[in-house]
Amino acid sequence: MGLPIITLDECSICLTARMKKVWAVKGTKPIGFVRYSIKRTHIVGAFSNNALIADYVERVDSEKIIEFLDNLKFYYKKFVLVMDNAGWHRSKEVKVYLEINKNDILVEYLPPYSPELNPTETCWRLIRRNVLDSTLFNDLAELKLGVNEFIKSYNWNINVFNYLCR
């Protein structure tokens, strides 16, 4: 058996509810409660073997990516890492880290401007659709709890090869 393929990506989520389309009686206007808030958090996530590993960070930078990769090395001793061309993925610090760990982490970068090739993007879309759309959370802790429950309970039946082998 070969090395596991892990796709890495990040997303931002905020407390402001995203309104989705709903059914309503013709001629009526549905009413939804919205709380505008600038409070947000970021998620660094890795998808592999029908599982999503995610960690919350205040901001995404090279240091947080390196910490996340260290955590991944705890679960997967050796793996192929597929990621996009975000600045923090190609920073000097991350390059040094990847060079030091080149025997354990084989890195492949996706072509520029091609999020459709990253299955982790699909994970973010599913989280937004099933957890965040038309849901009012009181604070970031409640929002994170909702996202965590979804990540644990969802059947992540996503075939990585359908994304990478086009």
Residue, then its C-alpha position, 0 to 999 in steps of 0.5 A: m500500500g502506498l502513502p496516504i494522500i492528504t489535501l490541505d486547505e483553509c477557510s474562514i467562518c463568521l457569526t453572520a448567518r448565511m441565508k439560504k433559499v427556503w420554500a414559502v407560500k406564494g405571495t409571502k415573504p419568509i422572515g429570518f433573523v440575522r445578527y451581523s458580526i465581524k467575529r470570525t475564526h479560521i479553520v486549517g483542514a486536511f482531508s484524507n481517507n474519508a476523514l477531515i482533520a480540522d484545527y481552529v486558528e485566530r489567523v492563518d500564517s506560516e507558523k500555524i501551517i507548520e504546527f498543523l503539519d506537525n500534528l499531521k505527522f503524529y497521525y500519519k508518519k509519512f504522507v503525500l501532501v497536496m496543497d494550493n499556492a497560498g502565500w503561507h504554503r510557499s513561505k520560506e519557513v514552510k519550505v524549510y520545514l518541508e525540506i527538513n521533513k522531506n523523507d516523511i512529507l512528499v509535497e505536490y502543489l495544485p495548479p494556480y487558481s484551481p480550487e476545484l481540484n482540492p477535495t478539502e474545498t468540497c468539505w468547506r462547502l458541505i460545512r457551510r451548507n449543512v451547518l452555517d446556512s440559515t443558522l444563528f449562533n450566539d458566539l464563536a464557541e457555539l459555532k465551533l461546536g456545531v462545526n465539530e459535531f458535523i465533522k464527526s458525524y458526516n460520512w465523508n465519502i469523497n473520492v480524492f482521485n476524482y479531484l486529482c486525476r482529471 
